[in-house]
Amino acid sequence: MRWLLFISVFLISLSLSAQIPDDNDANENIENKIENIAEQTDGELDYTQLTEALQYFYKHPINLNNTDYDELSELGLLTDVQIQHLLNHIEKNGKLLSLYELQAVEGFDLQTINTILPFVKISGDNERKSWNFSDVIQNSKSQWFTRYTSVLQEQQGYTDISDSALAESPNSRYLGSPYKLYTRYKFTYYNLLSVGVTAEKDYGEEFFKGTQKSGFDFYSAHFFIKNLGPLKMLALGDYNLQFGQGLTMWSGLAFGKSSQAIGIKKSGVGIRPYTSVDENLFLRGGATMFSIKDFDIYVFGSYKKLDANINADSSDGEEFVISSLTESGLHNTQSTIIDKDVISEMVAGGHIHYQKSKLKLGFTGVYTQFGQDIPEGDQLYELYYFSGKQNLNLGFDYSYVWRNSNIFGEFSRSQNGGIASLAGLMTSPDRFLTFSVLHRYFARDYQVFYATAFMEGSRVQNEHGLYLGGELKFSRKWDITAYTDLFSFPWLKYRVDAPSNGVEMLGQVNFHPKRHYHIYARFKQEHKEINSSEGYYFSTLQPTIKRNYRVHASYPISESVTLKTRAEYMTFNDGNEPQRQGFLIYQDISFRKNGSPFAFSARYALFDTDTYDERLYAYENDVLYAFSIPAYYYKGSRVYLMVRWKAARGLDFWARIAHTHFSDRDEVSSGLNLIEGSSRTELKVQMRITF
């Protein structure tokens, strides 16, 4: 019956007729990559900065007749080889007369062109966005967001409790109110100037009372300016840094493995203003970049407070002992309040970037010092984790484009002598075939704090890997993408008490019958080793194998209505245990009509998994600058509806309600988030004022 439902809904959806809509801002590539990030972590992440560049270029398309490598690289949708071919084509043949001429550029196929079309234009003028102070007042924009989020069912952490019971167990209830607040003000002048303030209150945190008399628990502010005379970039307040391939310095999130199998290279933008609400993945202080001939020179410094667990044996005086750093960002119970801002972190360093024609070289140095010693971990797998007060990371990165190939990589060393290296190749020996190869070696004792590289694990440490990816295009309508990633962990990991190995494989067949249509079938398999539950005196490893089978279709049925259909089935083998399984099937509908003040999207999903291990992830449409990628597990259904209303010029409202019903249990979640019942409903309301 599962397979019958799985196939039937998919075939019914494909039978619908369709027309091409005029609006073309959807980007399934980004959604797919964000889904892959969500699968690697159980945490709730803020993906704002991964999508802000596309949102900017959608409103301010790049003039391909007057652009450069840096601007096209910031778009993030083209490889270095494609960028180089485009610039060479324009230099050799003159300005593009039409976007259709992109088909004559080497390395550009119809799918690539359709992907970038919403973000580029052809214009005869030579004017680039530049500083004009008389124009700042006229063309600058201000945006103010306010968002309210709440779970409608009562959760355990907010139920009544007697004073005596609370005194006996002070962490058994949340201190604050059961809603989440977010607000942001941002002043921009194109992408040359950005000034903003962001604030957030998480679930259960107090607000203008108790431990949060200043209101929001987290505040972030930034001032960012670029291309002002010799000053190419300047950031004050909160910011992110992105250099090389992410081994030495890369703060914030970055895309990794996805069905875009050849897209393995990172393109760091240097300095970027921080506008998210993750309370850890950013720097606070100042950073600047200026150019001298072919050299870009970056200098940066940061100082902020970090949360940390305090050893229970610490005295009540000023001296205390840190047991570990914490990264949740939540301060809604007595214990999390005690852990807030107990240790300082100072980061300072620089980066020198050299670019000449097709060659790019970079050297990065980062010094980190904590206000108190970080202790050695208690667990054996933490043996090579950082301990002490200070660390120095030095890195060298490179990239060279030769014909249809791009060679790139980075080498880095930490103060204790641990090393990390990454080397990759992307090449197109034929216009129908592109493949990529990447080797990574992260020593078990390599230690770094702000790094996000291409990897399988959650740390740039204790990992060896070889990745092979390829894309084969049969025609304008059909192509295949696939990758194989072989990896090993020479030392122990969490829940893996011995050196281990693994392999991940993905194959996907894509069909694009018309523009705005995308149908694909995917198979993915992950083979990893974890501790066996059968060991009595010592742990042994047992293999686990996950297999995912997915069919997905995105297609318009009119100029204003688009449907998305997905069916996914998973099997999970854990040692000698019986095979477990799960499935997810959903139907999306979205409506957006030019000139209409209303737009909406909705989903109905059915899911059934034997355990949490078979959970399946799916990207959901959300209000602007919010992201929802829930894990579907156990047995039940989920529905959401989101409505956007353009009430007036410069005034927008969003409302989103998502309801999950579990048919196989009478409790939802656990701990302080426990709901006595079988359903969970989340309400989200947002307002934006633009002026």
FIROTOR-851295 format. One line per field, with one value per residue (C-alpha): x, z negated, y negated; residue number from 1. Coordinates in nm, 3 decimals, always signed. Layout:
N
xx: c(X ...);
zz: c(Z ...);
yy: c(Y ...);
num: c(NUM ...);
% end
This chain:
691
xx: c(+0.000 +0.290 +0.435 +0.092 +0.032 +0.389 +0.351 -0.014 +0.011 +0.321 +0.162 -0.160 +0.038 +0.225 -0.098 -0.191 -0.151 +0.057 +0.156 +0.475 +0.442 +0.606 +0.758 +1.093 +1.243 +1.223 +1.559 +1.534 +1.913 +1.922 +1.633 +1.804 +2.133 +1.962 +1.782 +2.120 +2.256 +1.950 +2.009 +2.352 +2.237 +1.950 +1.993 +1.776 +1.994 +1.951 +2.011 +1.950 +2.298 +2.307 +2.017 +2.053 +2.285 +2.028 +1.751 +1.960 +2.050 +1.688 +1.596 +1.915 +2.014 +2.378 +2.449 +2.653 +2.801 +2.952 +3.052 +3.361 +3.470 +3.395 +3.034 +2.961 +3.127 +2.914 +2.604 +2.714 +2.546 +2.839 +3.167 +3.499 +3.540 +3.200 +3.277 +3.610 +3.451 +3.183 +3.433 +3.654 +3.356 +3.262 +3.623 +3.666 +3.326 +3.209 +2.902 +2.618 +2.322 +2.075 +2.055 +2.003 +2.364 +2.469 +2.406 +2.718 +2.935 +3.142 +3.022 +2.673 +2.384 +2.012 +1.975 +2.256 +2.110 +1.761 +1.910 +2.079 +1.815 +1.627 +1.949 +2.111 +2.028 +2.170 +2.197 +2.375 +2.485 +2.828 +2.726 +2.810 +2.657 +2.894 +2.899 +2.697 +2.615 +2.337 +2.185 +2.211 +1.906 +1.701 +1.780 +1.859 +1.606 +1.502 +1.332 +1.188 +1.077 +0.887 +0.804 +0.605 +0.615 +0.426 +0.337 -0.037 -0.040 +0.077 +0.423 +0.557 +0.800 +0.516 +0.272 +0.192 +0.417 +0.423 +0.688 +0.829 +0.858 +1.024 +1.269 +1.359 +1.401 +1.473 +1.540 +1.209 +1.032 +1.116 +1.168 +0.989 +0.699 +0.613 +0.668 +0.955 +1.016 +1.239 +1.291 +1.532 +1.598 +1.826 +1.929 +2.090 +2.223 +2.239 +2.510 +2.752 +2.620 +2.439 +2.354 +2.132 +2.022 +1.878 +1.727 +1.573 +1.398 +1.384 +1.110 +1.099 +1.327 +1.217 +1.139 +1.195 +1.188 +1.379 +1.710 +1.632 +1.560 +1.713 +1.446 +1.571 +1.819 +2.031 +2.123 +2.332 +2.434 +2.648 +2.786 +2.921 +3.053 +3.237 +3.409 +3.458 +3.778 +4.078 +3.862 +3.721 +3.538 +3.484 +3.271 +3.209 +3.002 +2.902 +3.036 +3.145 +3.469 +3.503 +3.844 +3.978 +3.807 +3.706 +3.992 +4.145 +3.871 +3.509 +3.248 +2.886 +2.728 +2.829 +2.687 +2.837 +2.736 +2.418 +2.268 +2.456 +2.737 +3.008 +2.960 +3.228 +3.430 +3.368 +3.392 +3.453 +3.342 +3.588 +3.393 +3.017 +2.788 +2.618 +2.239 +2.137 +2.043 +2.272 +2.446 +2.778 +2.864 +2.987 +3.263 +3.219 +3.453 +3.594 +3.734 +3.864 +4.000 +4.203 +4.380 +4.734 +4.770 +4.696 +4.682 +4.378 +4.475 +4.234 +4.278 +4.026 +3.970 +3.690 +3.599 +3.285 +3.154 +3.073 +2.844 +3.006 +2.914 +3.066 +3.201 +2.975 +3.276 +3.351 +3.344 +3.097 +3.375 +3.516 +3.726 +3.543 +3.624 +3.490 +3.377 +3.273 +3.152 +2.784 +2.631 +2.254 +2.206 +1.914 +1.888 +1.549 +1.629 +1.830 +2.122 +2.143 +2.136 +2.433 +2.621 +2.565 +2.867 +3.106 +3.416 +3.568 +3.701 +3.943 +4.017 +4.266 +4.436 +4.463 +4.439 +4.637 +4.476 +4.662 +4.485 +4.645 +4.444 +4.337 +4.554 +4.442 +4.655 +4.572 +4.745 +4.547 +4.657 +4.413 +4.503 +4.244 +4.267 +4.015 +3.977 +4.005 +4.147 +3.931 +3.974 +4.047 +3.739 +3.625 +3.552 +3.814 +3.684 +3.760 +4.130 +4.242 +3.990 +4.134 +4.230 +4.412 +4.385 +4.520 +4.554 +4.715 +4.601 +4.798 +4.656 +4.742 +4.477 +4.499 +4.289 +4.388 +4.166 +4.317 +4.093 +3.796 +3.955 +3.981 +4.240 +4.191 +4.266 +4.392 +4.649 +4.629 +4.817 +4.715 +4.944 +4.987 +5.120 +4.796 +4.738 +4.445 +4.451 +4.199 +4.267 +4.011 +3.967 +3.662 +3.690 +3.479 +3.659 +3.348 +3.048 +2.830 +3.044 +3.171 +3.328 +3.498 +3.746 +3.824 +4.063 +4.059 +4.287 +4.202 +4.442 +4.293 +4.481 +4.401 +4.227 +4.030 +3.726 +3.586 +3.598 +3.339 +3.498 +3.370 +3.336 +3.124 +3.159 +3.070 +3.432 +3.730 +3.920 +3.975 +3.861 +4.010 +3.802 +3.791 +3.496 +3.412 +3.123 +2.997 +2.730 +2.638 +2.404 +2.229 +2.030 +1.875 +1.607 +1.791 +2.095 +2.238 +2.429 +2.607 +2.872 +3.058 +3.224 +3.464 +3.559 +3.725 +3.768 +4.113 +4.015 +3.704 +3.387 +3.071 +2.893 +3.179 +3.438 +3.690 +3.832 +3.560 +3.489 +3.198 +3.077 +2.798 +2.660 +2.398 +2.258 +1.991 +1.821 +1.686 +1.424 +1.344 +1.067 +1.010 +1.134 +1.013 +0.954 +1.182 +1.127 +1.387 +1.438 +1.707 +1.878 +2.105 +2.290 +2.490 +2.707 +2.850 +2.966 +2.841 +2.869 +2.696 +2.432 +2.542 +2.875 +2.889 +3.244 +3.368 +3.214 +3.230 +3.123 +2.835 +2.749 +2.443 +2.304 +2.049 +1.890 +1.669 +1.449 +1.289 +1.080 +1.003 +0.825 +0.791 +0.558 +0.321 -0.041 -0.117 +0.055 -0.004 -0.022 +0.271 +0.262 +0.533 +0.497 +0.736 +0.738 +1.031 +1.098 +1.382 +1.521 +1.758 +1.971 +2.140 +2.376 +2.184 +1.859 +1.557 +1.536 +1.336 +1.168 +0.985 +0.813 +0.707 +0.470 +0.352 +0.171 +0.251 +0.054 +0.161 -0.024 +0.130 -0.020 +0.136 -0.058 -0.238 -0.180 -0.215 +0.010 -0.005 +0.154 +0.033 +0.134 -0.031 +0.207 +0.174 +0.464 +0.529 +0.864 +0.939 +1.172 +1.341 +1.642 +1.435 +1.342 +1.307 +1.367 +1.179 +1.214 +0.900 +0.808 +0.824 +0.797 +1.078 +1.409 +1.269 +1.337 +1.159 +1.316 +1.139 +1.224 +0.925 +0.924 +0.690 +0.342 +0.110 +0.031 +0.144 -0.020 +0.084 -0.057 +0.133 -0.027 +0.142 -0.057 +0.077 -0.147 -0.006 +0.303 +0.585 +0.369 +0.365 +0.217 +0.286 +0.095 +0.191 +0.035 +0.180 +0.005 +0.152 -0.066 +0.082 -0.149 +0.069 +0.136 -0.031 +0.273 +0.480 +0.845 +1.007 +1.149 +1.030 +0.893 +0.664 +0.304 +0.034 -0.148 -0.092 -0.056 +0.175 +0.072 +0.302 +0.178 +0.401 +0.308 +0.540 +0.521 +0.761 +0.769 +0.980 +1.055);
zz: c(+0.000 -0.073 +0.273 +0.435 +0.264 +0.341 +0.717 +0.761 +0.625 +0.830 +1.157 +1.094 +1.043 +1.372 +1.568 +1.512 +1.804 +1.764 +1.891 +1.823 +1.561 +1.613 +1.265 +1.241 +0.897 +0.774 +0.703 +0.635 +0.624 +0.306 +0.148 +0.228 +0.074 -0.241 -0.277 -0.268 -0.544 -0.758 -0.718 -0.878 -1.199 -1.444 -1.534 -1.420 -1.193 -1.039 -0.663 -0.598 -0.477 -0.236 -0.041 -0.087 +0.212 +0.445 +0.301 +0.365 +0.723 +0.796 +0.722 +0.877 +1.165 +1.272 +1.600 +1.779 +2.010 +1.715 +1.451 +1.317 +1.152 +0.796 +0.869 +1.064 +0.793 +0.524 +0.714 +0.634 +0.931 +1.173 +1.152 +1.194 +1.536 +1.651 +1.521 +1.702 +2.028 +2.003 +1.943 +2.225 +2.461 +2.394 +2.424 +2.756 +2.919 +2.756 +2.550 +2.542 +2.752 +2.598 +2.315 +2.578 +2.682 +2.360 +2.547 +2.750 +2.439 +2.376 +2.072 +2.070 +2.137 +2.128 +1.769 +1.650 +1.841 +1.695 +1.346 +1.367 +1.576 +1.278 +1.152 +1.466 +1.745 +2.065 +2.070 +2.301 +2.028 +1.871 +1.531 +1.235 +0.899 +0.746 +0.473 +0.533 +0.205 +0.356 +0.474 +0.137 -0.006 +0.308 +0.372 +0.026 -0.138 -0.491 -0.600 -0.938 -1.016 -1.317 -1.357 -1.623 -1.652 -1.896 -1.957 -2.023 -2.245 -2.605 -2.665 -2.985 -3.049 -3.081 -3.298 -3.654 -3.933 -4.305 -4.454 -4.663 -4.365 -4.158 -4.438 -4.457 -4.077 -3.943 -3.586 -3.553 -3.403 -3.156 -3.304 -3.035 -2.792 -2.532 -2.218 -1.999 -1.880 -1.602 -1.481 -1.234 -1.091 -0.790 -0.589 -0.251 +0.051 +0.319 +0.198 +0.119 -0.226 -0.493 -0.846 -1.064 -1.401 -1.466 -1.789 -1.894 -2.193 -2.189 -2.328 -2.708 -2.751 -2.962 -2.797 -2.968 -3.308 -3.533 -3.376 -3.053 -3.168 -2.847 -2.640 -2.379 -2.476 -2.163 -1.986 -1.674 -1.489 -1.185 -0.968 -0.628 -0.341 -0.022 +0.278 +0.112 +0.273 +0.166 -0.099 +0.069 -0.237 -0.597 -0.856 -1.210 -1.464 -1.371 -1.053 -0.886 -0.712 -0.427 -0.284 -0.071 -0.105 -0.467 -0.646 -0.822 -0.845 -0.738 -0.982 -0.918 -0.717 -0.373 -0.124 -0.100 +0.075 +0.281 +0.601 +0.779 +0.777 +0.944 +0.724 +0.467 +0.465 +0.217 +0.332 +0.027 +0.050 -0.212 -0.449 -0.481 -0.724 -0.974 -0.970 -1.114 -1.469 -1.532 -1.855 -1.775 -1.404 -1.369 -1.467 -1.659 -1.616 -1.289 -0.956 -0.654 -0.306 -0.076 +0.252 +0.372 +0.739 +0.765 +0.389 +0.160 -0.206 -0.488 -0.856 -1.122 -1.495 -1.712 -2.080 -2.223 -2.509 -2.481 -2.675 -2.868 -3.123 -3.464 -3.663 -3.953 -4.188 -4.108 -4.396 -4.422 -4.382 -4.066 -3.988 -3.825 -3.607 -3.254 -3.171 -2.807 -2.562 -2.469 -2.138 -2.178 -2.226 -2.459 -2.794 -2.923 -3.238 -3.548 -3.435 -3.088 -3.243 -3.462 -3.153 -2.957 -2.856 -3.109 -2.889 -2.647 -2.300 -2.110 -1.741 -1.531 -1.200 -0.834 -0.483 -0.170 +0.163 +0.494 +0.827 +1.168 +1.469 +1.400 +1.090 +0.733 +0.421 +0.057 -0.279 -0.605 -0.967 -1.259 -1.628 -1.891 -2.265 -2.536 -2.867 -3.053 -2.991 -2.792 -2.969 -2.811 -2.735 -2.964 -2.683 -2.492 -2.156 -2.278 -2.331 -2.040 -2.092 -2.168 -2.527 -2.668 -2.609 -2.265 -1.912 -1.588 -1.246 -0.928 -0.587 -0.218 +0.056 +0.435 +0.751 +1.116 +1.423 +1.732 +2.034 +1.906 +1.575 +1.234 +0.983 +0.627 +0.267 -0.072 -0.327 -0.694 -1.018 -1.380 -1.663 -1.797 -1.459 -1.335 -0.963 -0.725 -0.347 -0.069 +0.304 +0.584 +0.959 +1.165 +1.538 +1.852 +2.107 +2.326 +2.342 +2.238 +1.944 +1.632 +1.333 +1.010 +0.776 +0.422 +0.165 -0.196 -0.487 -0.831 -1.096 -1.421 -1.609 -1.375 -1.581 -1.444 -1.563 -1.261 -0.974 -0.741 -0.475 -0.240 -0.478 -0.608 -0.981 -1.187 -1.254 -1.033 -1.221 -1.218 -0.862 -0.539 -0.223 +0.153 +0.346 +0.711 +0.877 +1.232 +1.456 +1.792 +2.025 +2.289 +2.430 +2.329 +2.143 +1.984 +1.758 +1.485 +1.177 +0.944 +0.676 +0.454 +0.134 -0.044 -0.395 -0.709 -1.065 -1.200 -1.559 -1.771 -1.732 -1.932 -1.945 -1.748 -1.987 -1.723 -1.391 -1.127 -0.756 -0.536 -0.186 -0.050 +0.304 +0.491 +0.841 +0.987 +1.327 +1.418 +1.681 +1.791 +2.053 +2.057 +1.876 +1.513 +1.523 +1.323 +1.267 +1.108 +0.963 +0.700 +0.523 +0.226 +0.003 -0.312 -0.475 -0.820 -1.135 -1.488 -1.825 -1.854 -2.123 -2.177 -2.347 -2.722 -2.833 -2.536 -2.228 -1.884 -1.563 -1.346 -0.996 -0.920 -0.572 -0.472 -0.128 -0.001 +0.309 +0.419 +0.710 +0.731 +0.976 +0.989 +1.258 +1.327 +1.417 +1.503 +1.511 +1.140 +0.991 +0.943 +0.798 +0.636 +0.568 +0.385 +0.280 +0.083 -0.063 -0.298 -0.433 -0.730 -0.820 -1.159 -1.210 -1.243 -1.339 -1.108 -0.833 -0.922 -0.676 -0.630 -0.364 -0.299 -0.034 +0.009 +0.243 +0.257 +0.426 +0.458 +0.601 +0.709 +0.970 +1.098 +0.966 +0.696 +0.335 +0.218 +0.258 +0.078 +0.059 -0.110 -0.167 -0.270 -0.369 -0.490 -0.660 -0.830 -0.974 -1.209 -1.431 -1.449 -1.260 -0.940 -0.956 -0.625 -0.563 -0.331 -0.268 -0.337 -0.218 -0.502 -0.569 -0.438 -0.621 -0.809 -0.719 -0.793 -0.713 -0.953 -1.005 -0.932 -1.156 -1.325 -1.172 -1.089 -0.864 -0.832 -0.670 -0.644 -0.488 -0.430 -0.307 -0.204 -0.178 -0.025 -0.224 -0.082 +0.083 -0.156 -0.392 -0.377 -0.608 -0.627 -0.824 -0.843 -1.034 -1.036 -1.202 -1.260 -1.380 -1.500 -1.472 -1.664 -1.992 -2.248 -2.342 -2.122 -2.188 -2.529 -2.831 -2.880 -2.523 -2.591 -2.469 -2.623 -2.305 -1.951 -1.768 -1.746 -1.582 -1.512 -1.427 -1.268 -1.188 -1.029 -0.922 -0.698 -0.648 -0.360 -0.312);
yy: c(+0.000 -0.238 -0.187 -0.216 -0.551 -0.654 -0.597 -0.697 -1.050 -1.114 -0.995 -1.187 -1.508 -1.463 -1.428 -1.795 -2.033 -2.348 -2.691 -2.884 -3.158 -3.497 -3.514 -3.334 -3.382 -3.024 -2.864 -2.494 -2.467 -2.674 -2.481 -2.153 -2.263 -2.392 -2.058 -1.886 -2.110 -2.034 -1.660 -1.695 -1.860 -1.840 -2.206 -2.494 -2.709 -3.053 -3.036 -3.406 -3.493 -3.199 -3.349 -3.727 -3.768 -3.608 -3.824 -4.135 -4.040 -3.951 -4.312 -4.453 -4.222 -4.212 -4.388 -4.122 -4.386 -4.568 -4.319 -4.145 -3.822 -3.937 -4.032 -3.713 -3.505 -3.669 -3.553 -3.198 -3.024 -3.001 -2.812 -2.988 -2.827 -2.956 -3.305 -3.307 -3.190 -3.459 -3.739 -3.609 -3.593 -3.956 -4.072 -3.891 -3.954 -4.274 -4.340 -4.092 -4.201 -3.956 -3.710 -3.441 -3.501 -3.325 -2.999 -3.080 -3.109 -2.799 -2.606 -2.766 -2.530 -2.605 -2.490 -2.718 -3.012 -2.956 -2.937 -3.278 -3.458 -3.609 -3.766 -3.911 -4.156 -4.298 -4.676 -4.915 -5.152 -5.128 -5.256 -5.037 -5.106 -5.362 -5.621 -5.934 -6.101 -6.309 -5.980 -5.806 -5.980 -5.927 -5.559 -5.426 -5.194 -5.116 -4.796 -4.710 -4.356 -4.226 -3.856 -3.671 -3.289 -3.071 -2.706 -2.699 -2.390 -2.421 -2.275 -2.122 -2.407 -2.660 -2.465 -2.571 -2.448 -2.512 -2.739 -2.456 -2.221 -2.494 -2.569 -2.201 -2.174 -2.526 -2.409 -2.228 -2.532 -2.806 -3.149 -3.346 -3.348 -3.080 -3.284 -3.391 -3.749 -3.876 -4.230 -4.385 -4.729 -4.765 -5.072 -4.999 -5.183 -4.915 -4.672 -4.955 -5.045 -4.848 -4.960 -4.750 -4.621 -4.274 -4.144 -3.813 -3.660 -3.279 -3.057 -3.065 -3.366 -3.660 -3.992 -4.329 -4.167 -3.930 -3.833 -4.023 -4.376 -4.511 -4.337 -4.093 -3.827 -3.875 -4.198 -4.232 -4.549 -4.617 -4.897 -4.789 -5.000 -4.909 -5.070 -5.407 -5.533 -5.323 -5.155 -4.847 -4.709 -4.816 -4.636 -4.755 -4.567 -4.212 -4.055 -3.732 -3.638 -3.389 -3.301 -3.019 -2.682 -2.728 -2.549 -2.850 -3.113 -3.082 -3.210 -3.126 -2.848 -2.722 -2.475 -2.127 -1.807 -1.819 -1.685 -1.964 -1.714 -1.920 -2.228 -2.154 -2.476 -2.756 -3.117 -3.330 -3.693 -3.818 -4.042 -4.023 -4.208 -3.979 -3.995 -3.656 -3.559 -3.262 -3.367 -3.195 -3.192 -3.552 -3.794 -4.119 -4.413 -4.546 -4.431 -4.618 -4.549 -4.772 -4.705 -4.769 -4.681 -4.307 -4.254 -4.273 -4.310 -4.226 -4.310 -4.206 -4.192 -4.058 -4.044 -3.888 -3.679 -3.309 -3.077 -2.795 -2.531 -2.596 -2.304 -2.218 -2.226 -2.590 -2.835 -3.120 -3.375 -3.528 -3.221 -2.932 -2.636 -2.594 -2.242 -2.302 -2.566 -2.573 -2.681 -2.662 -3.037 -2.966 -3.145 -3.035 -2.834 -2.908 -2.691 -2.848 -3.195 -3.103 -2.981 -3.303 -3.516 -3.361 -3.354 -3.605 -3.531 -3.754 -3.691 -3.888 -3.832 -3.914 -3.780 -3.870 -3.789 -3.802 -3.778 -3.799 -3.689 -3.330 -3.277 -3.348 -3.301 -3.375 -3.364 -3.377 -3.412 -3.390 -3.424 -3.327 -3.383 -3.299 -3.474 -3.146 -2.802 -2.561 -2.224 -1.891 -1.685 -1.405 -1.161 -0.965 -1.091 -1.447 -1.370 -1.589 -1.868 -2.211 -2.285 -2.584 -2.957 -3.041 -2.910 -3.027 -2.910 -2.977 -2.890 -2.912 -2.884 -2.881 -2.866 -2.849 -2.833 -2.670 -2.626 -2.420 -2.324 -2.483 -2.362 -2.486 -2.405 -2.515 -2.404 -2.504 -2.444 -2.500 -2.604 -2.249 -2.128 -1.973 -2.018 -2.021 -2.019 -2.020 -1.992 -1.987 -1.983 -2.080 -2.015 -1.982 -1.764 -1.781 -2.013 -1.720 -1.606 -1.783 -1.616 -1.713 -1.550 -1.659 -1.515 -1.626 -1.544 -1.681 -1.552 -1.427 -1.703 -1.994 -2.263 -2.557 -2.754 -2.936 -2.690 -2.540 -2.322 -2.054 -1.759 -1.476 -1.539 -1.844 -1.951 -2.029 -1.760 -1.383 -1.314 -1.182 -1.178 -1.146 -1.286 -1.215 -1.396 -1.424 -1.568 -1.416 -1.605 -1.400 -1.692 -2.019 -1.825 -1.534 -1.513 -1.291 -1.402 -1.164 -1.155 -0.913 -1.025 -0.789 -0.899 -0.771 -0.894 -0.790 -0.865 -0.815 -1.021 -1.074 -0.735 -0.579 -0.432 -0.321 -0.443 -0.413 -0.436 -0.526 -0.594 -0.811 -0.782 -0.977 -0.949 -1.177 -1.186 -1.532 -1.608 -1.965 -1.933 -2.309 -2.614 -2.619 -2.243 -2.018 -1.647 -1.427 -1.081 -1.030 -0.744 -0.809 -0.563 -0.631 -0.367 -0.452 -0.274 -0.340 -0.169 +0.164 +0.202 +0.563 +0.488 +0.556 +0.474 +0.275 +0.118 +0.271 +0.105 +0.211 +0.089 -0.123 -0.168 -0.430 -0.421 -0.701 -0.681 -1.007 -1.133 -1.502 -1.730 -2.107 -2.238 -2.531 -2.467 -2.830 -3.165 -3.210 -2.859 -2.621 -2.270 -2.064 -1.694 -1.467 -1.104 -0.965 -0.622 -0.524 -0.199 -0.176 +0.124 +0.122 +0.417 +0.741 +0.568 +0.605 +0.346 +0.036 -0.197 -0.522 -0.728 -1.085 -1.214 -1.570 -1.805 -2.177 -2.450 -2.811 -3.107 -3.435 -3.664 -3.982 -4.278 -4.081 -4.192 -3.832 -3.531 -3.198 -2.857 -2.541 -2.180 -1.858 -1.577 -1.219 -1.041 -0.711 -0.602 -0.316 -0.523 -0.861 -0.720 -0.708 -1.077 -1.261 -1.630 -1.862 -2.234 -2.439 -2.787 -3.034 -3.405 -3.622 -3.563 -3.265 -2.902 -2.579 -2.241 -2.005 -1.641 -1.416 -1.107 -0.860 -0.840 -1.123 -1.416 -1.775 -2.074 -2.435 -2.749 -3.071 -3.393 -3.717 -4.040 -4.360 -4.588 -4.909 -5.041 -4.965 -4.758 -4.376 -4.113 -3.740 -3.476 -3.110 -2.824 -2.472 -2.178 -1.831 -1.545 -1.215 -0.918 -0.673 -0.858 -1.080 -1.288 -1.521 -1.608 -1.562 -1.742 -2.098 -2.101 -1.805 -1.844 -1.625 -1.537 -1.416 -1.749 -2.048 -2.376 -2.668 -3.016 -3.276 -3.637 -3.892 -4.256 -4.448 -4.824 -4.954 -5.321);
num: c(1 2 3 4 5 6 7 8 9 10 11 12 13 14 15 16 17 18 19 20 21 22 23 24 25 26 27 28 29 30 31 32 33 34 35 36 37 38 39 40 41 42 43 44 45 46 47 48 49 50 51 52 53 54 55 56 57 58 59 60 61 62 63 64 65 66 67 68 69 70 71 72 73 74 75 76 77 78 79 80 81 82 83 84 85 86 87 88 89 90 91 92 93 94 95 96 97 98 99 100 101 102 103 104 105 106 107 108 109 110 111 112 113 114 115 116 117 118 119 120 121 122 123 124 125 126 127 128 129 130 131 132 133 134 135 136 137 138 139 140 141 142 143 144 145 146 147 148 149 150 151 152 153 154 155 156 157 158 159 160 161 162 163 164 165 166 167 168 169 170 171 172 173 174 175 176 177 178 179 180 181 182 183 184 185 186 187 188 189 190 191 192 193 194 195 196 197 198 199 200 201 202 203 204 205 206 207 208 209 210 211 212 213 214 215 216 217 218 219 220 221 222 223 224 225 226 227 228 229 230 231 232 233 234 235 236 237 238 239 240 241 242 243 244 245 246 247 248 249 250 251 252 253 254 255 256 257 258 259 260 261 262 263 264 265 266 267 268 269 270 271 272 273 274 275 276 277 278 279 280 281 282 283 284 285 286 287 288 289 290 291 292 293 294 295 296 297 298 299 300 301 302 303 304 305 306 307 308 309 310 311 312 313 314 315 316 317 318 319 320 321 322 323 324 325 326 327 328 329 330 331 332 333 334 335 336 337 338 339 340 341 342 343 344 345 346 347 348 349 350 351 352 353 354 355 356 357 358 359 360 361 362 363 364 365 366 367 368 369 370 371 372 373 374 375 376 377 378 379 380 381 382 383 384 385 386 387 388 389 390 391 392 393 394 395 396 397 398 399 400 401 402 403 404 405 406 407 408 409 410 411 412 413 414 415 416 417 418 419 420 421 422 423 424 425 426 427 428 429 430 431 432 433 434 435 436 437 438 439 440 441 442 443 444 445 446 447 448 449 450 451 452 453 454 455 456 457 458 459 460 461 462 463 464 465 466 467 468 469 470 471 472 473 474 475 476 477 478 479 480 481 482 483 484 485 486 487 488 489 490 491 492 493 494 495 496 497 498 499 500 501 502 503 504 505 506 507 508 509 510 511 512 513 514 515 516 517 518 519 520 521 522 523 524 525 526 527 528 529 530 531 532 533 534 535 536 537 538 539 540 541 542 543 544 545 546 547 548 549 550 551 552 553 554 555 556 557 558 559 560 561 562 563 564 565 566 567 568 569 570 571 572 573 574 575 576 577 578 579 580 581 582 583 584 585 586 587 588 589 590 591 592 593 594 595 596 597 598 599 600 601 602 603 604 605 606 607 608 609 610 611 612 613 614 615 616 617 618 619 620 621 622 623 624 625 626 627 628 629 630 631 632 633 634 635 636 637 638 639 640 641 642 643 644 645 646 647 648 649 650 651 652 653 654 655 656 657 658 659 660 661 662 663 664 665 666 667 668 669 670 671 672 673 674 675 676 677 678 679 680 681 682 683 684 685 686 687 688 689 690 691);
% end
